[in-house]
Amino acid sequence: MNVAALHTTVALAWLGDGRRIAEGLLVAADGSSPLAPGASMLVDAAGAIEGSVSGGCVESAVAQEAMALLTGDGAARLRRYGISDELAGAVGLTCGGTVEVLVHLVAGADAAAQRAVLEARAARRPCALATVVDGPLAGAKLALVEGEDVVGTLRGRRGADAAAVGLLEHSLARDLRGMLAQGRGGLRRYGADGATLGREVRVFVAVDAPPPRLAIVGATDFSAALAPLARALGWAVTICDARAVFARADRFARAADVVVAAPGAWVAQQRLGPADALLVFSHDPKHDEPAILAALDGDAGFIGALGSRRTAAARLARLRAAGAGDDQLARLRSPCGLDIGARTPEETAVSVLGEILAARAGRPGAPLRETSASIHPRADVH
């Protein structure tokens, strides 16, 4: 059992035993740090310790803070620790730095949120855990497991403004869904009133999920334009082309992983899932269509192909002749992209990514002034 799995197992056992637990959560690091933000150390009322926040550099100080919290009023405390160059060298770093650790109780609704994420990790399900770092809500947690409602609540904390708490809970629940979909966590900042515009309140979000994959068939101008935008949105991008002379151009390698292979067989091997997408851009039926057929036989959440309407109609007929059924072909978005009048590869990239994002959110991709739904989807919080 690896260290992360062991930590998960022990933490679940402690919560299941009903122990009174304090957590030291590494939320930020300046300079070198043996462990990345998100590292966690648990301390129970008997002084037992599980986990680490710095590989041994500041564990003793964090444990003392945790015990003081457990025997005191339970109020969360944010501490900064310097890691000396000597200590950094002992764990293989070139220089020291400063780490910021939030020490807080894990109880009540926060324990339920932590347990939900630990159980998801043990089951290898994508999940995210948000912990408020600053202010009267410090230590409060919200959890999200893929396909489920948000667990936990920020409400009911002493010294917190009810209206600000409600808005922060709504904003954070929405952002959790987006961060889980992208597979990226980190520190987010919110206003003191709970709004997304502001910097007074930091929230650390730990995400356990692989980023969604975007498989692009064809090393073309459109691929070169779309790949960096998709990567900036959190996608893991791979471009596949059977033609090595095209695929190995530097402009593709700068923005994506590049594979030289027969696209049909390659797509079949990828086992794309509901969070993943396939785009075929080679404009060559002998490369595009085997890739589409392979994706239609799987669970890819988005399958799109470029081309004119005439090209799309001819492609559809060939796919049907190749054995694709009507239910399968209904999943194919061809020609893909939103109708924004795109002409250049860069404009087409915006058009296609816009349709992918709309599809993932279950939105029509229409102008906001022509829709009546909430601009930001509301999430149910428990």
C-alpha positions in Angstrom: 0.0 0.0 0.0 1.5 3.4 -1.0 1.7 6.4 1.4 -1.3 8.2 0.0 -3.5 5.0 0.2 -2.3 4.4 3.8 -3.1 7.9 4.8 -6.6 7.6 3.4 -7.2 4.2 5.1 -6.0 5.5 8.5 -8.0 8.8 8.2 -11.2 6.9 7.4 -10.6 4.6 10.4 -10.1 7.6 12.7 -13.3 9.3 11.5 -15.2 6.1 11.8 -14.0 5.7 15.4 -15.4 9.1 16.2 -12.1 10.5 17.3 -11.6 14.2 17.9 -9.2 15.2 15.1 -7.3 18.3 14.1 -5.8 18.6 10.7 -2.8 20.5 9.6 -3.3 21.4 5.9 -0.5 22.8 3.8 -2.2 25.5 1.8 0.7 27.5 0.3 4.5 27.3 -0.1 6.9 30.1 -1.1 10.3 28.9 -2.4 11.1 25.2 -1.9 8.9 22.8 -0.1 9.4 19.1 0.4 5.6 18.5 -0.2 3.1 20.2 -2.4 0.1 22.3 -1.2 -2.6 19.9 -0.2 -0.4 17.7 2.0 -2.2 16.9 5.2 -1.4 15.8 8.7 -4.0 14.5 11.2 -3.6 14.6 15.0 -6.0 13.0 17.4 -6.6 14.0 21.1 -4.3 11.2 22.3 -1.4 12.7 20.3 -1.4 10.1 17.5 -0.2 11.5 14.2 -0.9 10.4 10.6 0.4 12.1 7.5 2.9 14.9 6.9 2.9 18.5 5.6 6.6 19.0 5.1 8.5 15.7 5.0 9.6 16.3 8.6 10.7 19.9 8.6 7.9 21.5 10.6 5.8 18.5 11.8 6.7 18.9 15.4 5.5 22.6 15.4 2.3 21.7 13.6 1.6 18.8 16.0 2.0 21.2 19.0 -0.5 23.6 17.4 -2.9 20.8 16.8 -2.8 19.6 20.4 -3.2 23.2 21.7 -6.3 23.5 19.4 -7.7 20.1 20.6 -7.3 21.0 24.3 -8.3 24.6 23.8 -11.3 26.4 22.2 -10.9 24.6 18.9 -10.5 27.8 16.9 -8.6 27.4 13.6 -5.2 28.9 13.3 -3.1 29.8 10.3 0.7 29.5 10.8 3.7 30.3 8.6 6.9 28.3 9.0 10.3 28.9 7.5 12.2 25.9 6.2 16.0 26.6 6.6 18.5 25.9 3.8 20.0 23.2 6.1 16.6 21.4 6.5 15.8 21.8 2.8 19.1 20.2 1.9 18.4 17.3 4.1 15.3 16.4 2.1 16.9 17.0 -1.3 16.0 20.6 -2.0 18.3 23.3 -3.2 17.1 26.0 -0.8 14.6 26.8 1.9 11.3 28.5 1.8 8.2 29.3 3.7 5.1 27.2 4.1 1.6 28.2 5.3 -0.3 25.6 7.3 -3.9 25.8 8.4 -4.5 23.9 11.7 -8.2 23.2 12.3 -10.8 20.8 13.8 -12.4 18.2 11.6 -15.9 17.7 13.1 -19.6 17.8 12.3 -20.4 18.8 8.7 -16.6 19.2 8.0 -16.0 15.6 9.0 -18.8 14.4 6.7 -17.2 16.3 3.8 -13.8 14.9 4.6 -15.2 11.4 4.9 -17.0 11.7 1.5 -13.7 12.6 -0.2 -11.7 9.9 1.5 -14.2 7.3 0.5 -14.1 8.5 -3.0 -10.3 8.4 -3.1 -10.3 4.9 -1.8 -12.8 3.9 -4.6 -10.7 5.9 -7.1 -13.6 8.2 -7.9 -12.9 11.8 -9.0 -13.5 14.2 -6.1 -12.7 17.6 -4.7 -12.4 19.0 -1.2 -12.6 22.8 -0.5 -11.3 24.1 2.8 -11.7 27.8 3.8 -8.4 29.3 4.9 -9.2 32.8 6.1 -11.6 34.5 8.5 -14.3 33.1 10.8 -15.0 30.3 8.3 -11.4 29.0 8.5 -11.5 25.2 8.4 -15.0 24.8 7.0 -15.2 22.3 4.2 -17.3 21.4 1.2 -16.8 18.2 -0.8 -17.8 17.1 -4.2 -17.7 13.6 -5.6 -18.3 13.2 -9.3 -21.9 12.6 -10.1 -23.2 13.5 -6.6 -24.3 16.6 -4.8 -22.0 18.7 -2.7 -21.5 17.5 0.9 -21.0 19.8 3.8 -22.0 23.4 4.6 -20.4 26.7 5.6 -23.4 27.9 7.5 -23.8 28.0 11.2 -20.3 29.3 12.0 -20.0 31.8 14.9 -18.9 35.3 13.9 -19.7 34.9 10.2 -22.2 37.1 8.3 -25.1 34.8 7.2 -25.6 36.6 3.8 -21.8 36.4 3.0 -21.7 32.8 4.0 -24.6 31.9 1.8 -23.1 33.6 -1.2 -19.7 32.1 -0.6 -21.3 28.6 -0.3 -23.1 29.1 -3.6 -20.0 30.4 -5.4 -17.7 27.7 -4.0 -20.1 24.9 -4.8 -20.3 26.1 -8.4 -16.5 26.5 -8.7 -16.0 23.0 -7.3 -17.8 21.5 -10.2 -15.7 23.5 -12.7 -12.5 22.6 -11.0 -13.4 18.9 -10.7 -14.3 18.9 -14.4 -10.9 20.4 -15.3 -9.0 18.2 -12.8 -7.2 21.2 -11.3 -7.2 22.5 -7.7 -5.3 25.2 -5.8 -6.0 28.4 -3.9 -9.0 30.5 -5.0 -9.9 33.9 -3.6 -13.3 35.4 -2.9 -14.6 38.7 -1.5 -15.4 39.2 2.2 -19.0 39.3 1.0 -18.7 35.8 -0.5 -18.6 37.1 -4.1 -16.2 35.7 -6.7 -14.8 39.2 -7.2 -12.5 39.8 -4.3 -9.3 38.6 -2.5 -10.0 38.7 1.2 -11.0 35.0 1.7 -8.8 32.2 0.4 -10.2 28.7 -0.2 -7.9 25.7 -0.8 -9.3 23.2 -3.2 -7.7 19.7 -3.5 -8.8 17.9 -6.6 -8.3 14.1 -7.1 -9.2 13.6 -10.7 -7.3 13.1 -13.9 -7.8 16.0 -16.3 -10.3 15.4 -19.1 -8.5 14.2 -22.3 -8.8 15.8 -25.7 -7.7 13.6 -28.5 -7.2 15.4 -31.8 -6.8 13.4 -35.0 -4.8 15.3 -37.6 -1.7 17.6 -37.3 -3.2 20.6 -39.0 -3.4 24.4 -38.6 -6.7 23.9 -36.7 -5.0 21.5 -34.3 -2.2 23.9 -33.7 -4.7 26.7 -33.0 -7.0 24.7 -30.7 -4.5 22.7 -28.6 -3.0 25.6 -26.5 -6.5 27.0 -25.8 -7.7 23.6 -24.7 -4.6 23.0 -22.5 -5.2 26.4 -20.8 -8.7 25.2 -20.0 -7.3 22.2 -18.2 -7.5 19.5 -20.9 -4.7 16.9 -21.4 -4.3 17.3 -25.2 -2.9 14.7 -27.6 -2.6 15.0 -31.3 -2.4 11.8 -33.4 -1.5 11.6 -37.0 -0.2 8.8 -39.1 2.0 11.2 -41.1 5.2 11.6 -39.2 6.4 14.5 -41.4 3.4 16.6 -40.3 3.1 15.4 -36.7 6.7 16.1 -35.7 6.5 19.8 -36.4 7.5 21.9 -33.3 4.3 23.8 -33.2 2.3 20.7 -32.3 4.8 19.5 -29.6 4.7 22.9 -27.9 1.0 22.6 -27.1 0.3 18.8 -26.9 1.6 15.3 -26.7 2.1 14.1 -30.2 1.6 10.5 -31.3 2.5 9.0 -34.8 0.0 6.1 -35.3 -2.9 4.9 -37.3 -5.8 7.1 -35.8 -8.4 4.4 -35.7 -6.4 1.9 -33.7 -5.0 4.6 -31.5 -8.4 6.0 -30.5 -9.7 2.5 -29.8 -6.8 2.0 -27.3 -7.5 5.3 -25.5 -10.8 4.2 -24.1 -12.1 7.8 -23.9 -14.7 8.3 -21.2 -17.6 10.6 -20.6 -15.4 13.5 -19.6 -13.2 13.1 -22.7 -13.5 14.4 -26.2 -12.4 13.4 -29.7 -11.9 15.9 -32.6 -11.0 14.8 -36.1 -9.2 17.5 -38.1 -7.2 15.6 -40.7 -9.7 16.1 -43.5 -8.8 12.7 -44.9 -11.6 10.1 -44.6 -9.1 7.2 -44.3 -7.8 8.7 -41.1 -10.8 10.5 -39.7 -13.5 7.9 -40.2 -11.8 4.9 -38.5 -11.2 7.3 -35.5 -14.8 8.3 -35.4 -16.0 4.7 -35.6 -13.7 3.7 -32.8 -15.0 6.6 -30.6 -18.6 5.7 -31.4 -18.0 2.2 -30.1 -16.8 3.7 -26.8 -18.0 6.3 -24.2 -16.4 9.6 -25.3 -18.5 12.5 -24.1 -17.9 14.6 -27.2 -17.1 13.5 -30.8 -16.7 16.2 -33.3 -15.5 16.5 -36.9 -14.7 19.6 -39.0 -15.9 20.1 -42.6 -18.5 21.7 -44.7 -22.1 20.6 -44.6 -21.6 18.7 -47.9 -18.5 17.0 -46.4 -20.5 16.2 -43.3 -23.3 14.6 -45.2 -21.0 12.5 -47.3 -19.1 11.4 -44.2 -22.3 10.5 -42.4 -23.3 8.3 -45.4 -20.0 6.5 -45.4 -20.1 5.9 -41.6 -23.6 4.5 -41.9 -22.4 2.2 -44.7 -19.5 1.1 -42.4 -22.0 -0.1 -39.9 -22.6 2.8 -37.5 -26.2 2.9 -36.2 -28.5 5.9 -36.0 -28.1 6.0 -32.2 -24.3 6.1 -32.5 -24.4 8.7 -35.3 -26.6 11.0 -33.2 -23.6 11.4 -30.9 -21.4 12.8 -33.8 -21.3 16.6 -34.0 -20.5 17.2 -37.6 -19.7 19.9 -38.6 -18.7 20.7 -35.1 -18.5 24.2 -33.6 -20.8 27.1 -32.7 -22.1 29.4 -35.5 -20.0 32.4 -34.8 -18.9 33.1 -38.4 -15.4 31.6 -37.8 -13.1 31.7 -40.8 -9.5 31.4 -39.5 -8.1 28.4 -37.6 -8.0 30.5 -34.4 -11.6 31.5 -34.7 -12.6 28.0 -35.5 -10.8 26.8 -32.3 -12.9 29.2 -30.3 -16.1 27.9 -32.1 -15.3 24.3 -31.4 -14.2 24.7 -27.8 -17.3 26.8 -27.2 -19.5 23.9 -28.3 -17.5 21.4 -26.2 -17.9 23.6 -23.1 -21.6 24.1 -23.8 -22.1 20.3 -24.3 -20.3 19.5 -21.0 -22.5 22.0 -19.1 -25.7 20.8 -20.8 -26.2 24.3 -22.3 -27.4 25.3 -25.8 -24.5 27.6 -26.6 -27.0 30.4 -27.4 -26.5 34.1 -26.6 -27.2 34.8 -22.9 -29.8 37.5 -23.8 -31.8 34.8 -25.6 -31.8 32.4 -22.6 -33.5 32.5 -19.2 -31.6 30.0 -17.2 -29.2 31.1 -14.5 -25.9 32.3 -16.1 -23.9 30.2 -13.6 -25.6 26.8 -12.9 -26.8 26.6 -9.3 -25.5 23.6 -7.3 -27.4 22.0 -4.5 -25.5 22.1 -1.2 -26.2 19.7 1.7 
